[in-house]
Every structure is written in C-alpha cells, then in structure tokens.
Amino acid sequence: MNNMKTYFNFDYKLDNFQLIGCQVIHNNENLLVTAHTGSGKTALALEAIAKTLSENDQVIYISPIKALSNQKYAEFKQHFESIGIMTGDIKINPLADLLIMTAEIFRNSISRNQNEIINYEWNFNPNKVKCVIIDEIHSINLPERGKVWEEIILYLDNKIQLIMLSATISEAAKFADWITKLKNIKCHLVSTNKRPVPLQHGIWWNNKINYFLIGDTNWKKYIWTNTSNQINKLHKNSLLEFFNCTKYLFENNMTPANVFLLNRNLCYKYAEKLSQHYNHFVSIDEIIKIQNIWNYRLYKYKNIYETSIEWINLYKLVSKGIGVHHSGMIPILKEIVEILYSEGLIKILLATETFAMGVNMPTKTVIFFNIDKFDGHSTKRLLKPEEYGQMAGRAGRRGKDDIGYVIVLPSNNFINEETAKKIILSSPQKLSSKFSIDISYVLKNLTKSDLCYESLFYYQEFDEKYYEYIKNKLNEITPPEENNEIISTNKSLIETYNKLKTELNNLEIIKNKEMIKNQIKTIIEFLKIEKYLDEDSKLTIKGKIISEIHECNPLLLGYIIFNNLLDDLNFCEIIAICSILINEVKTDNEISISELNCSLECKDVLKHINEQINNFIILENNLNASLAYPIWLNWKITYELFDNVKMWANKEKIEPSGNFIKTILRITNLLKNIENIINITNNIKLINKLYNYQEILIRDVVINDSLYLLG
C-alpha cells in the first residue's frame, strides 16, 4: 500500500490510516475519518478533491462556520485553481469545480424546489456534483443546528461520494453503519489509535503544574483530589494564578498558549489586565514582525477602523504578544489575530471555544480558565466531554513538540475528582437524531415533483395487540446477560429471547414510522386549514412564500410579506424591523416598542407583529397537541439593535463592533431572501423600496471582506 498512486501530489509520506482512506476514496465508497487534531485528516480531503477534479466533476466542501470556510478557501487555493466559496456573506466563483460552503447554504440548495421565478445564486446539480466532503461531522449532534447535517446526508443522492471528517464523534462504527444502510454503499471507518503528540494534563497550583493525567488513560490517583482540597481551602485570586501560570509557561518555553476563557465579555478585560501585569511576551524582532504583518494585511482597512476602540486596544495587545479571539469581534481583526498566532507571534491567546473549531493552529499549551460555561439561558453547566476534548486536543504541535500540555486553573468551588474524570475521560456524547418532521420539511418535500412523502416513509401496518403481546412475552424471560446460569444451560431460551428482542425492536421502528406518517398527515391538514396548501396539497402563494424562507422564522416573515405589513414604511424602518427577526443579542435589558425611535405607523406594525406572534403560538400549541413529535419555532424577538440598525440604514455613523457588523450582514442575507419572495408575489411597491439595499448597508465599517480571501 505504501506504493499506492495518489491523485494529489503529497510531499510527505502518508500514515497508514491515510493510505487506507485513499484506497476507499479510489474505490468510490463512502468514508468516515475520526482522527485526533493535527493527525492529518485534511490529507484525505485533498485526495478526494484531486480525484473528483481529475474526473471533471464538481466537489463540495462543507464547513460548520463561515470563519473555517474562509480559512479552508485560503488553504485549498494553494493547491487548486478552480475554487469558489459561498457562505451567505461572501460569494466568489460559485461555478468553480471546488466549492466551499457552509452547511446551511448547501442544505438550502439541495432541499429547495427549483422555482423558475427565482434566480438562485447557485443551483445544485446532482449530475455534476460527485463528492461532498463534510468537515467537523460531529456538528450533527448540535442541539439547534444538528438537523442541517442530517438533512444533507438524507437528501444527497446515493451516487454522490461522502467523505466525513471529525476529531471527536461518539460510536463512530454505528454512525458508519447507519450511512452504509442509508446509502446502500459501504461507509468505511478510518481512525487513528493515538495522538501525534501525546498530552499531559495538570492543575496549576502552588506555582507549579500538578499532573494528574499522562497520555489518554494514565490517571494519577489522588493528585486531583489532594490539589482540589487545597484549592477549595486556600484559593483566593483566579487572576493572580492566571498571571503566574502564563509567566511560568513563557519562562519554561511552553508557549504559544491558548487560554480558553469561555466568556467573551471577559476576554478583552483579562487580556488587558495581563498586559498591565507583564509588559511583553515578545522580543523586539518579534514586535517588528507583528507590526509589519499588521500594517501590510490591514492597510486597506486602516482608514475604516483605526479610530475604533477595538482596533486601538487590539493593536496594543498584539504588540505585546497577547491576543483575543471570540465571535463578537470585528471579523478582519479576529482574522489578523489568527494570522499572527499561526506565525507564532502571539504567545498568550485568550479565546472562547469557537477557536477550537478553526484550522489547526500551532499551540503548545492549552489552559482552561474554567471548565464550566453559560448554556445560553443564564445558567452555568460543566463542559461536556466532547467540548473538553475538542479544546484540549489543540495542544501539541506535530513535528515541533514531543508533548502537548493541558492546564486547568484553580477556581472557587473546584470540582471533585469523580466529576473531573467524567469530563476528561468519558466518551463524547452519544449521537442522537436532531431531524424533525416540521412545517418546513413537509413543504420542501411537497414541492419536489419526484419525491413524495410516501416514498420517504414506506410503512407496513402496525399491530398494537401484537406489539403488547411481544412485550409481555419478553418480560417473562430473564435477560441472558443478567443470568449466567441461563447462558450455560439453556441455549434455546437465549435464542427465544434474542428473537423476541429483535421482533420488538422491529415493531418499535414500525410504530415510530407510523407515528411519523401520521405526523406528516397532521401537518398537511394544518397547512390546508391555514391556506398554505390547497385541497389538492399544492402550494398556495402563502405556501410558496414560507417554503422559500431560510434566514428566520418562516411563518412570521411569511405573514409579514403576504399581508404587506412593510409596504407603507420607509426604507430605514423596514431594515430595522428585519433586525428584530434575526437579532441574536442576548440581553437582560428588555426594550419596549414605545421606547423606539420610529414613526407611529412603524410602531403599529410592530404591535401587529407581536399580536400575530401570540396567535401563532396558540396555533402551534394546538397543532402540537395532535403531534407525536412537537415542533417549536423561535418566536422570540428583541428590539436591542432596532434604533442602531435604523440609524445605519439612514447612513449615520455607528461605533463598529463584531456583533453589529454580523447583524447587518445577516439582515442583508435576509433581504436577499425577501427579494426572492417578493418576486413570487410581484410586490412592486416593496421591490422599489428595497432598491439598492446592499450598497446602502454594506459600507464603511460594515464589510464582508476576509483576509483569507485577499491573498
């Protein structure tokens, strides 16, 4: 196998798992790769791309976030000429042979009806696309977004080769088997047995690292317990411990260090305190390199951002070898931090967990400032094993380090050893389906002329009495694994038990399928009552509208458009109302409609929207009472950015922030969606009011550039 001919010209010797993966790719079979961070998963992506392109076909590379898409574009552009990217914010060469896309963009492309009225930016062609590479496939287990990856896998034609990459995925063999059964093509699992750079985990206490785990399994008994007992008695100042730890790492050649703070509001605050405590982590030569890279890469943006608070503060920090990285930053400033870190010029980086999802950055030491995080609902929870593993796995640079270091800083109410073991040693959370049979799913499938729900869900009749009979018979038999005597003396009883168990499992599946079939029928009846479908189950205009909505709650936006609620408002008020539909700002400051700076007509529209939300919630509750699998749409709206967005639409100046820039870019994407919809309704009045919206909104500090796409 070492003499295998590859399509991609590798300038290094492939590892055994890479060679096996290449053979699977050459055989046109599906592949699931589970390999530790830094072990070389990307090599198999490169081989799959090169093979597909050599056959004059198109390959799609799917990433979970826009930032990773941009990084992958820059990486792959060094190897392939015909390359494009589509992330919603950015569109470059969408007809390229290699196209990088975010998961949502691709899912929307393959699931929609090709409406002749709408001019889509890119149309999925199953006869041209022959390979889809899904990076970070463990994202399929995300509570809110996981169904996107599941739908991609379900919707894709079986003839399209699937290459799936992950560092941490639970029950990988079962997942590969599921893909095999679903696609009727073998899905091979290829894994690495050990990390390319072994890790040592320790607690920082008494000005030293107290190592409690060597490698992946060698847990040093009592180290955690003894250290945590001291911490809970004597610990007083987390920041001081952090300062002392970073100083120790710098003096002992254990940087670059990635500090996971898990609270983006504290990243800048603690970075600035660190910079006040220690003047520099970099030499004079390194400072000059930092300044040169900053000035060269950001020259185009100097006049735009140089007076902003974030530009000024970040420049001071990086000049001392300290960086900050979180999703609320101005995008190009976040990228310059990544570039400086990749060059080894940032020695201490304070980041949230999104940094663990990027391309492999050169990190020697990972520090956990804490091992709990906010769950998005104002309460804290401990890290899940897969979250800890994803972040800790960043430590250790292949080819540079013999060992990677993972350090947990002391904190109040330090967890006990048993809890620590569950977080650090446990397997990732089990995969569970996030797929939902909801209104959008039913509408999208009904719009496909070659796909009806009967072909998706083929059921035999479910016999309730027989199901109960099998359950009772099974309960009469002691499970073999609980009775060793049975195992040794009564093989026929074991066979009977196993047959009954298999029969019950099959009946459970049939029962669930029948429930799913009923779910679809119930939703269809609801859609008919609400006039989204006619009596022949054909889409009405209302149905066509909501079937095309991807950027926000489809029922709410569909209602607003269908009932022409925006028609009598001015441009700025329309844009501000868009902000309430996509606003993700988490705040405790509730703003009322009466406080907003807008016309009485606009406030009346907002009140109308609120009243309709209440009506929709009642409808949703009534529908859910009839469903086996309840569906819950997001009805929450906030006015946090309403006035600022309205000012921006009026061409006024705003102090830039990453959150504000992301909001305007999301509004622009939503307006593209609305533009497509009003082409269906032929609402000339609204079309005219939205004229030139991109030029008005994408200006000055709000840009959709990426440093990775400029080089």
Secondary structure, 3 states (H helix, E strand, C coil): CCCCCCCCCCCCCCCHHHHHHHHHHHCCCEEEEECCCCCCHHHHHHHHHHHHHHCCCEEEEEECCHHHHHHHHHHHHCCCCCEEEECCCCEECCCCCEEEEEHHHHHHHHHCCCCCCCCCCCCCCCCCEEEEEECCHHHHHCCCCHHHHHHHHHHCCCCCEEEEEECCCCCHHHHHHHHHHHHCCCEEEEECCCCCCCEEEEEEECCEEEEEEECCCEECCCHHHHHHHHHHHHCCCHHHHHHHHHHHHHHCCCCCEEEECCCHHHHHHHHHHHHHHCCCCCCHHHHHHHHHHHHHHCHHHHHHHCCCHHHHHHHHHHCCCEEEECCCCCHHHHHHHHHHHHCCCCCEEEECHHHHHCCCCCECEEEECCCEEECCCCCEEECCHHHHHHHHCCECCCCCCCCEEEEECCCCCCCCHHHHHHHHHCCCCCCCCCCCCCHHHHHHHHCCCCCCHHHHCCCCCCCHHHHHHHHHHHHCCCCHHHCHHHHHHCHHHHHHHHHHHHHHHHHHHHHHHHHHHHHHHHHHHHHHHCCCECCCCCECHHHHHHHCCCCCCHHHHHHHHHCCCCCCCCHHHHHHHHHHHHCCCCCCCCCCHHHCCCCHHHHHHHHHHHHHHHHHHHHHHHHHCCCCCCCCCCCCCCCCCHHHHHHHHCCCCCCCCHHHHHHHHHHHHHHHHHHHHHHHHCCHHHHHHCCCHHHHHCCCCCCCCCHHHCC
